[in-house]
Amino acid sequence: MLRVGRICSRSSTCAVSSLLVGPRHLIGHESPHCLDSKCSWTNHSGANRIGFLNTRLNISSCGAYLSTLTETVLVQAHDPSLLALEIENAIDQQRFDDAWWAYQKHIHMEGPPRKSVLSKLITGFAETCDTHWLNKSYNVVNHAFEEKSELLEKEPLIFLSLALARSCLPNLAINVVRKLVKMETYPPVAAWSAILAHMCQTATGVSLAADMVMEIGYLFQNNRVDPRKKSNRSLLSMKPNSLTFNIILTSSLLFGTTKKAEQLLELMPRIGLKPDVSLLIVMARIYEQNGHRDEIKKLRRHVNEVCGLSESELRQFYDCLLSCHLKFGDLDSAVDIVLDMLRKGRSTKSSLEAAKAVLEAVENNKIYLPHEKTGPDTAASSNKSLSTDTPLLKYVPFFKDKSFARLELDARRLLKLLSDKLQDQAALVKSECGILHPTETMYAKLVKAFLEADKISALASFLVKASKEDSPVSVERSFVVQVINACISLGLLEQAHDLLDEMRFSGIRVGSTVYSLLLKAYCKEGHHEDDITALLKDAQQAGIQLDASCYEDLIQSRAHHNNATGALDLFKELKSLNISKTGHNEFEISVQGCDNNGTALTTKLVEEVRNGHVVNHAIHDWNNMIHFFCKKRLMHDAHKALSKMRALGHTPNAHTFHSLVTGYAAIGGKYVEVTDLWGEMKVLANSSSMKFDQELLDSLLYCFVRGGFFLRAMEVIEMMEKGKLFIDKYKYKSLWLKYHRTLYKGKAPKVQTEAQVKRREAALHFKRWIGLT
């Protein structure tokens, strides 16, 4: 055993400093000061450690600080227990740079510190909520996991993961949870649901959170965990619950990752979880986004039978149902729902008016009915504002909450925020006093669909029925007049004229403004003499009195077309009718109101038509059929349906390819077929408006990595990186280690074809990309 009694010379000082401190010299070689110390050494049994005790330093006054620093560094650098103490003290005093330096020295000397010190370092950095120190904390966990995972404790890792999720670092947060699962120190569902809720505030976080739920849910599929065994209690405490699925499904809808959301819905029955009432609405919205109308129809019976659904939840469900009917061009079903809403609304309004009359009578007689207390406490609790900027718990109170009840409350609060945002997306149905009504947007979309399908008679029938069921309004502001005015504003004069004829045949009287607007529009275009003649005749038969300005436009139009006789006849008719100028002013105001889209329905209809988005109803039908075959693993039938779809002139879209890719991935081994689909997708992307989304590209990348098609995998990665789409490298690193760990490990063969060289280079490139070389 080496023993040192005294360090006297400058050279010996530098030598010992270099030996103990390492490559980073804290004592300069050029120091002129002499170090004179008396040291007593103690040999620690079982370890080759040398400690400086009872050290005395005699140096000149100008070198006092350096001497003290040298003594501290030499002692701490050689004694890990003092370094551990320094780490704890530095964290307590929030000297994080010193704590990090001491930690690095401890790692350099004998690896990670003991459990308590490591936990304090992790939680101390996490409490800062600073991105720099959160990354440092994650690095500490990562290193300890690789070196001595038994030093890591569950609560500090859950705390760190929560801090990472709150600080918009979802990729690191999910990796910490994955490490917990690998260590078999399973986090309870109340804890990781809160982490999930914070991750779901961003699009990247939602995608990662969906992967996390599927990874954890996979452990519980098909009753593979026996609840009767005591050893499984910790694992069962991690099982996803309804709150977990509510959070991830709601956020998936907000950020558009609806394909993964549907995969999660399929996972629920496999782990023995039944959807609660609120989850039925979320399911309906997912099916609507993915175009599965039959699934929504099945849900309708459950929604009508279930008690306890709120007004907003019913509004969202019928919004989904109407949207699906419009997607598939099922106008009859959409009309039935709208008219049913109007009838129920009219009946309920009558009941409400009767109830109000009773209440007024009771109040007049000073008789008060029993009612719920609405004191200041109740009002305050219902009007509390929800915010995501709540401060992060300190670790000590976090650690004391063994059941993670506060985290569960936090998760429910965040779910409420997500649900409120989702409610704002229901644009087709509104509610007033508990009564559901179609919005102007719904009317506009329905009318547009009728016009595109050229079903003018059916449109007129619907408008007449809707006008009768809705609240009574003036003739000039009825649904029929608003739609005709919108058609005129959009230049759809033929459709407007057809609607006017339908109204006349149905016996519905329409005001003079519509006739005047249509006649003026005909005159402006200048090539509708036959239409003008027919419309004038209809107006005379209906007893419609036209405005003076309308006569003036008609006279000018006939004069312009060299019809002097017709112009003279109209002039004589105008003189004989003796129409006043006040009527002219009133007409101009009315026309100006129509031209400026003064009514809500007219405005919405004009916006819808000018938007130019034409719904291809047939492609939704084909996608639904292909999805059904893929879900049942009937890929031959799915491929035949795809061929028939192409033959009929319908171009597949992202929905089509996603169903096919996931179908081939589910049956396994069909990676060549996926490669063929990828080639077709690239051609369509270059020649049409098809857009690749995150979910489709991620599914393709998974298939190619799983099957070892690394040339294609790198093409997908290049496209995703070009579009700045997030890629979960941890997932693909795990996939490589599971299926391709030994691939291309040795030296390359001397004789290789060009294709073999390219495949090898692509695989090694992918390996470098995931960080394994």
N, C-alpha and C positions, 0 to 999 in steps of 0.2 A: 504494500500500500504506500502510495506516494504521500509523504508528509512535507509540509513547507513551514518553516518557522518564522522567517522574516523576509520581507521584500525590501531591498535597500537601493538597488540601482535602477536607473532609468530604463536600461535595456530589459531587465527582468520584469519591470512593470508592464512594458509594451508586450512582452511575450505572454505573460499570464492573461493580460487583457484580451489579446488576440485569441488565446486558447479558450477562454471562458465565454466571452461575449459572442464570438463568431466572426463572420466576415464584416459585420458592421462595426468599425472601430469608433468607440466613443471617447477615447483618450488619444490625443494627437501625439505623434512621434516627436514633434518639435518642442514639446513642453520642457522648459528649463528647470522645472521644479523637481526637488528630490522628495521621494516618498519614503517615509520612515515609519514603519508600523510594527507593533507587537501583536502577534496573533496566536491564539490557542485553537487547535484543531480537534475536531471530534469525528471519529469514524463511525458512521451509521451502519449498524448491522444489517446484512441482507441487501445492501445497495452500495454502489461505488460512488458515494457522494462526499464531497469535501466542503465543509462550511467554515466561513469566517466568523469567529465569535470574539467578543471583547476586543474589538479592533480600535486602535488608537492611531490617529494620524497627526504627524508633526510636519507642517509645511509652512511656507511663508504666507503672510496675510493676503497677498494678492492672488494666491492660488487656493484660497479656502473653499470657494464654491465648487471649483473643479474637483478638489479632494473629496468633499462630501458626496458629490455626484458619483465619483469613482467608487467610493466605499459602498453606496447604495446599489449601484449597478452590479458591482462585483458580487455582492452578497445575494441580490435577487436573481441575478443571472445564473448562479450556481445552485440555488435552492428553490425547487419548483413550488414548495409550500408558500414561500414568501411571494413568488410571482402570482400564485393563486390568490393570496391575500390582497395583493396590489390590484388584481382584476376586480375583486369585490369592492374594495374601497373606491376605486376609480368609477365604477358603475354607480355606487351610492352618491358620489359627489358629482356625477354627470360629466366626468372627464373621459369622454368616450375615446378620444385619440389615444390617451394613455392606456386605457383598458385594451384597446385593439393591439397596441404595441406589446403589452405584457402577454396577451394571448398568443401572439405570434412567437414570442420568445419561448413560451411554454411548449408550443407545438414543436419548435426547433429542438428543444431539449429532450422531451419525453412524451410528446403527443398531446392529445386533448386533456384538459384538466378534469377533475372529478365532477360527478353529477351535479352537485349543488352549485358549483362555480359555473359550469357550462350553462345550466338553466338560468342563472342570474344574468350571465352575459347575453343569452338569447332574448330574454324578456326585457332586459334593460335597453337593448338596441331597439326592440319592437315597440316599446312605450313611446319612443321619440316620434313615431309615425313619419319619420324622414326617410325619403327614398334611399339615400346613401347608406344609412345605418340599417335599414331593412334589408338591403342587399347584403351587407356585411353579416347580419344575423342569419340570413339564408345560407351564406357561404359557410358559416360555422356549423350549421345543421348538416349541410351537404358533406363537409369533411368528416364530421363525427359519424355520420351514417356509413361512410365508406370504411372508416378506421375501426370504430368501436360503437356500434349502434346501441349497445346496452346502456351507454351513458346518457342517451336521450330519454326524456320523460314525456309523458303524454300531454299534460296540461301546458307546459311551455310551448310545445309544438302547435297545439290548438290555438293558443294565444297569438303566436307568430303568424299562423295561417290567417287568422281573423284580421290582424293588422295589415298583412299583405293584401287581402281582399279589399279592405276599406281604402287602401292607398292606390287602388287601380293597378295592382300587380297580380292579376288573376292566374297567370301562368306559373308564378312562383307559389301562390297560395295552394293551387291544386296539387303541385308537386309535393308540398309538405304533407298534405292529406294522404297522397299515395304512399309516402314513406311510412306514415303511421300504419297504414293497412299492411304494408310489407313487413313491418316489425311486429304485426299482430297485437298492437296496442290500439285497439279500435276506438275511434272517437264516437261518442254517443250521437244519435241523430239530431238531438236538440242543438248540439254544438256545430256539427258540420252543415246543418241546414242554414244557420246564421251566416256561416262563411259563404255558402251557396248564394244566399240572398244578396250579399254585398258584391259578389262576383257578377251577378246578373244585372248590374247597372250599366254595363257596356256590352257591345255586340261580341267582342272577343271573349269576355267573361261568360256570356251565355253559351257560346259554343263549347267552351271548356267545361262549364258546369254540367251541360248535357252529357258530355263524355264521362264526367265523374259519376253522375247518377247511374249511367249504364254500366260502368265498371263495378260499382258497389252493388247495384241490383243484380248483376250476373252471379254474384256469390250466393244469392238466395233463390235462384230459379228452381222451379220444380221440386220444392221442399227438400233441397239437398242439405239444409242445416236442420238438425234434429233439435227442436225446442226442449225436449225432455232432458237433455244432457246439460249438467251444470257447467261443463267446460265451454259450452256455446253461448252462455249468457252475455259475455262481453261482445261477442260477434253479433248476437241478435239485437243488442242495444243500438247497433249502427244501422239496422235495417231501415230503408227509406219509408216514410209515412206519407199521408195525404198532403200535409203541409209542404213537404219536400217537392212532391210532384206539382202541387199548385204553383209554387214559386217558379220552378223551371219551365213549366208549360206556359204560364202567363208571360214570362219574360221572352220566351221563344216566339210567341205571337207578336210581341212588340218589336222585336228585332228581325223578324222574318225567317227564322230558322225552323220552319214548320215541318220539314221532313224528319228531322231528328225528334221533333215533338211527337210526331206520329209513331216513331219507333219506341218512344217512351210510353205512349199509351198502350202499345202492344206488350210492353214489359210488365205493366201493372198486374194483369191477371196471372202472369207467370210467377209472380212473387206473392200471390195471394192477397192483393190489395184491391179493394172495391172503391170506386170513385165516390166522393161525397157530393152533396147537392151542388155546391158552387163549381165543382170540377166538371159537371155536365155542360155548363155553358162554355167553359174553356175548350172542352172536347168539340163542341159544335163549331167553334170558331176555327179550330185546327182543320176540321173536315171541310169547312167552307173554303179556307185558303188553299187546301190541296185538291179541291174540286170533287169531293166525295159526297154527292147529294143523297145517295141512298142511306149512308150512315146518319146523316142529319135527320132524315125521315124516321129512322128507328128511334132516335133520341126524342123526337117530338112527343111520342106517347109517354115517355118517362117524365118529360118536363111538364106535361099537362096533368099528370097524376101526382107529382111530387108536391108536397106542401112545404111552405117556408121559403119559396123563391121570392126574392125581392123584385121590386118594380124594374130596377136597372138590369137585373139578370134576365128577366123576361124580354125586356127591350133588346138586349144583346142577342138572345136566341133567335127572335123573329127577324132581326137584322141579318143574321147569318142565313136563315132559311130563305128570305127574299133575295139576298145576294146570289145564293146558289141557283134559284129558279131563273134569275136573269142571266147567269153565266151559261146555263144550258138552253136558254131560249124558251123555257116553259112559261109562256106569258099567261096562259089560262090559270095555272096554279098561283102565280103571283097576283093576278087580278082577284082571285077568290080570297086570298089572305087580306088584301087591301080592303076589299068591300066588307069582309067580315069584321075587320078592325073598325071601320066607319060605322057599321051597324051597332056593334057593341059600345062604341064610344057614344053614339046618339042615345042609346038606351040608358047608359050609365049617367050621362048628363041629366037626363030626365029624373033619374032617381036622386041625384045630388041636389037638383033644384027642389025636389020635394023635401029632402032632408033639411035643406037650408030654411025652408019655410017653417018646418017644425021647430027648429032651433030659434028662429026669430020669435015664434009664438011663445016659446018657453022663456026666452029672455024678457019679453014684454011683461010676462006675468011674474017676473022675479023668482022663477024656479030654476035652480041650478042642478044640472045632472052631474053625477060623480065622474071625475076625470083623473088622469094621471097627474102627479105632481110635476110641475115644470119650473122648479125653483132655479136659482142661479147655479147650483152645483150641476144639475142636469144639463142646462144650457151650455155651461162652460165645457163639460166633458164632450158634448157633441160637436163643439166648434173648435176643438183643439187642432192646431195646425200640425201637419206631419212634415218632418224634415229629415233628410239623410245626414245632416251635419251634426249629429249627436257626438259628444266627445267619447273617445275610446276609454274603456275602463282601465284603471291601473291593474297591475297583475295581482296584487294582494287581494282586493275584493273579488277579482275574477276567479282566483284560486279557491276562495272561500265558498263560492257558489257551486257546490259539488254537482247539483242537478242541472246546471246550466239553464235555469229558469229565465234569467235575464236575457240570455242569448235567444231563447225561444220567443220571448216577447219582442225582441228586436227583429227577428225574422218575420213575425206576423205583421209588425208595423211596416216593414219594407214590402211585404206582399200587398198590403192595403194600398200603398203608393203605386205599385205596378198595376193593380186592378183598376184604380182610378184613371190611370193613363189609358188603359185598354177600353174603358167605358166611352172615352171621348171619340173612339174610332167608329162607334155605331152611328152611321150617318143616314140610314134609311128609315129608322123608326125613332120617334120621340115620345115622351110621356108627359102628360099634363094632368095633375091631380089624380095620378094613378091610372090614367086612361092612355092606352097606346094609340098613336096616330102615325100614319105614313108621313114622312117629311116631303118638302118640295123636291129634294134630291131624288127621292124614291119615285115621285110622280114623273120627274124629268127623265129618269133612266127608263121607266116603263114606256112612256110616250115615245122616246127615242127608239126603243126596241120595236114598237109597233110600226113606226115610220120606216125603219130599216127593213122590216119584214113585209112592208107594203100592205098591211092589214088595216086599212082605213076604216072599214065598217066595224071591225072589232074594237078599234080605238074609240070610235064615236060612241059605241054602245057602252064602253067602260066609262067614258067621260060623263055621259048622261046619268048613269047609275051613281057615280061618285058625287056628282053635283047634287043629286037628290038626297043622298045619305049625309053629306057634310052639312055644316051649319049654313043656314040660308044667307045668301049674299046677293048683291045686285047682279043684274044680267051681265053688265059690262065687266064684272070681276069674277064671273063663274069660271070653272075649270075649262069649259069648252072654249070660251072667248080667249082666255089666256093662252091656250095651246094654239089656236088659230093665229093670234097676234104674233106668237113666237115663230110660227111657220112663215108668216109674211116677213118678219124681220130677217129671217135666215134665207129668204129668197125661195122658199119651198111653196111657190104659189099654187102649183097644181094640187098638192096635198091640202093646202088651206081651203081651196075651192071645193075639193071632195068632202072635207069635213063639214063645210057650210051646207053642202047639198044633203049630207046625212042628217044634219040637224033639222033641215027643212022637211025631209021625209019623215022624221021622227016626231014632228010637230013641236019641236023646241024653238021658241022665238029667240032670235038673236038681235041685239041692238044695231043701230045704224052705223056705229063706229067701225065694226068689223067690215061691213060692205064698203064703206068709204075707204078704209085702209087698203083693202084688196084692190079696189078699182084704181086708186092712186098708184099702187105698186105695178099694176098692169100697164097703166099709162106711162110710167117711168121706163119700163123695159121696152115698150113701143112696138111689140109684135104680137099682141094678144087681142086683136079686134074681135074675133069670134067669141072669145071668153068674156070680153067686156060687154058685148051685146047680150050674151046669155045671162050674165050677172045682173045687168040693168033690168032685164025682164023679170028675173027672180025677185029683185028688190021691189019692183012695182007690184008684183003679185002678193008679196008679203006685206005691203003697205009701209015700206021703209022710206022715210024722208031723208034724202041725201043732203049733204052740206053744200054750201055755195062754193067752197074751195074745190070740192070734188067735181062739181059741174064745170068749173073753170079748167081743171086739168083735163077733163073729158073733151071739152071744146077744143083745147089746144092740141090734144092728141089727134083728133079727127082732122083738124086743119093741117096738121103736120103730114098726115097720110092722104092729103088732097081730097078729103071727103067733106066738101063744102056743104052739101045738103044735110049730112048728119050733124055737122057742127051748128048749122043754122037751126035745126030742129031742137037741139039741146039748149041753144041760147033762148029760143022762144019759150021752152018749158021752164027755164030758170026764171024768166021774167014773169011768167004767169003764176009761178009758185010764190013769188015775192018773198024769198028767203032773206032774213035780216043778217047784218054783219056780225051781230053778237053771237049768232049760231056759228059763224065762221071762226070767231075767236075761241069759242068753247071747243070747237072741233080741233083747232090747232094745238090747244093745250092737251087735249086727249091724245092726239097723234104724237106729240112730243113725249108724253108719259110712256107711250108704248115703245117709241123708238129708244128711249133711255132705259128700257127694261124695268119699268116702274113696279111691276108686280113680281112677287117672289118666284112663282112657278115659271113665268116667262123668262126671268133672269136665269134660273137654273137650267131650263131647257136649252136656251141659247148657248150657255156655257158647255153643256154636255155635247151638243152637236158640233160646236166649233172646236171642241177638244180633239175631234177627229179619230178617237179610239174606237175601232170597230171590233166587236167581240166575235170571235170565230167559235160558234157554239159546237160545231162538229168536232173540233180538236179536243174539247173537254170530254165529249162522249168517248172518243178513242182513247184518250189518256186514262179515263176511268176504267175502260175495258182492259187495257194493258196492265194497269195497276192491279186489277183483280187477279189476272192470270199470274202475275209475278208474285203476288202475296200467297197464292196457292201452289207456288213452285212449278207452275205449268209453263215453262219457258218456251217450249215448242209452240204452244198456242199463242203466247205473247209475241213471238217472232212473226208468226203468220199474221197476227193483227197489225203489227208494225208494217209489214209488206203491203197489206191491203190499204192501210192508212196512206202510205206513200202513193200507191196506185191511184187513189181517189184525189190526189193533188193536195193533201194536207201535209204540211211540213212539221216534223216532230220538234218539240221544244224541250226546255230543261226538265220539265215535269216528266215527259216521256222517257228521257234517257236516265233520269234518276231512278225511276221504277225498275228499268231494265238492269242497271248496274247493281242495285241493291238485291235484285232477284238472283242474278248470276252469282253475286258474292255469297248469298245465303246457301245456295246448293253446293258451292265450293268447286274449285278446279276448273272453272269456265273462264279462265283469264284470257284465252285467245279471243273468245267472243267479245269480252270487254275491250280488248285492243281494237277489234274491228269497229265497235261503237265509237271509240275514241277517234279513229280516223274519220268517221262520218261527221262527228261533232266538229272537228277542226275545219272540215270543208264547209259545213253550214255556218260556222262562225265567221268565215271569210266572205261568204257569198250572201248572207242574210243578216237579219237583225237579232239572231239568237245570241243570248248572253249567258255566259257561264257564271253560276253563283257559287258561293263558298261551299255549300253543302254538296253540290254535284262534284266539284273538283276534289273535295276532301274524300268523297266516296271512291272516286277514281284512283286517287293516290293510295288509298288503303289497299285496294285490289291489286295495284301494280306492285307495291312493296311486298304484300303477302305472297304474290305469285312469283316474285323475283324478276319482274320486268322493269329493270332499273333504267333502261333507255327511255321508256315511256314515263316512268316515275319522274325523271329529271325534266321531261317536257312539261309535265303538270306543275312541278315545283317552279319552273321558270315562269309559267303563265300566272301562277298565284303570286309570286313575288313581284311580277310586273304590275299586277292589279292591286298590290299592297294588301293582300289577304293574309290573315294570320294562319300560321301552320304550327301545330303542336308537335315540336320536334321530340319531346319526351315520349309521346305515343309511338312515333315511328322508330325511335331508338329502341324502345322495348320490343317492337315488332321484329326489328333486325336481330336483336339478341335472342329472341325466341326461335326464329325460323332460319336465320342465315348466319349464325355466329361463326361458323367455320368456313364460310364462303370466301374464296380467293385469299386464303391466309398464307399459303406458301408462295414460292417464286413462280412467275409466269412460265408456262411451257415454252420451249424454244420454237416449236412449230405451232403457229396459230393462224387461223383464217382471219380475214379482216373483220368479219362479223363477231368472232370470238374476242378479238382485241377491243372492239367497241363495247361489247357487253361487259367485259372486265373493267374497262375504264369507267363506264357508267356506274357500276357497282361500287368501285373505290371512290368515285366522286360523291356518291350518295353517303358512303361511310364517313367521308370527311365532313359532309354537310351536317350530319347528325352529331358530329363531335367525337367520333371514336378513334380518329387518327390525328 
